[in-house]
Amino acid sequence: MKKAKIYIPSKTATQSGLGKEDIWVLEFETKDTTTNPLMGWESIDDTMGEVTLEFSTKNKAVEYAKKNNIKYEVIEPKKSDFIIKSYSDNFLKD
């Protein structure tokens, strides 16, 4: 079976809220890209690259991978520190 990665997808540039931070995605890795000779587009012969599964917890995603004999890698999310600042801090010298 193919190798998959389990991770929380990052937000796009237009998202600023805290919603959808708890969805884990299992996505299969594909490396077999070829160039279409007619159009010059990049294409993949493997359809598993199109499959992404969403889970509510990391444990459910890992359990699914183990149950279906899928090799997997868990990528833990990086937590950023939220620093509360005041507008006046921009004009104060340290």
N, C-alpha and C positions, 0 to 999 in steps of 0.2 A: 504494500500500500504506500501511497505517497506520504510525504512529510507535511505536517500542518503547523501553523502557528496560532496560538491563542493569545488574544490581546484586547485591550480596550481601545477603540479607534479614537484618534485625536479629533479635536473640534476643527471646523473650518474657520477661516478668518472672520466670517460674518456671525459666528456664534459667540455669545458672551455669557450665557446663563449656565446653571449647574445641571440642567436636564440632560438625560441620556448619558450620564457618566457611569452608569452601573450596567451597561450592556457589554457582554463579552462576545467576541467574534472568533470563530474557528474558520481559518482560511487556508486553503491548500496552496503550497508553493509550487510554482512551475518554472522551469528553466528552458523549456524546449520552444524557444521563439524562432520563427523562420520569417523570411521576407517573401511576400507574395510577388512572383515574377511579373504578373500582369499589371498590378496597380502600385507595387512598391511599398505596400502597407505591411506592418508587422502583424503576424498572425501566430496562433498557437494551435497545435494539433491536439493537445490534451484539453478535454472539456472540464476537467476537475479544477482548472484555474478560474472558472466562472462561478464556482460554488462557494458561497459564504454562508455560514450558519450562525445565528445569533442565540445567545443563552443569557439567562438572567443572572447567573453566578459563574465564577471561575470553576467551582467544583463540578457543576453540571457539564461544562464544556470538557473538562478533563475526564469525567466519567464516560461521556459519549465517545471520546477518542479511545479510551481503554477498551470499552465494550466492542468497538468496531475495529480493533487492532490497527489503529492509526498512530504512527509515530508523531509526536507533537513536541513543541517547544512553547513554554509559557513566557510571555514578555510582560513583566510587571510594569504598571504605570508609574511614571515619575511624578511625585507629588511636589508641587511648587508651594513655596511659602507665600502667603498673602500678607503684604505689609500695608497697614492702614496709614495713609498719609493725608496731610492737610494741604490745601492749595497754597497756603502761606509758606509751607516748607520749601517751595521752589525758590523763594526769595531770601531765605535765611542762609547765612554762611555757617559752615561747620567750624 
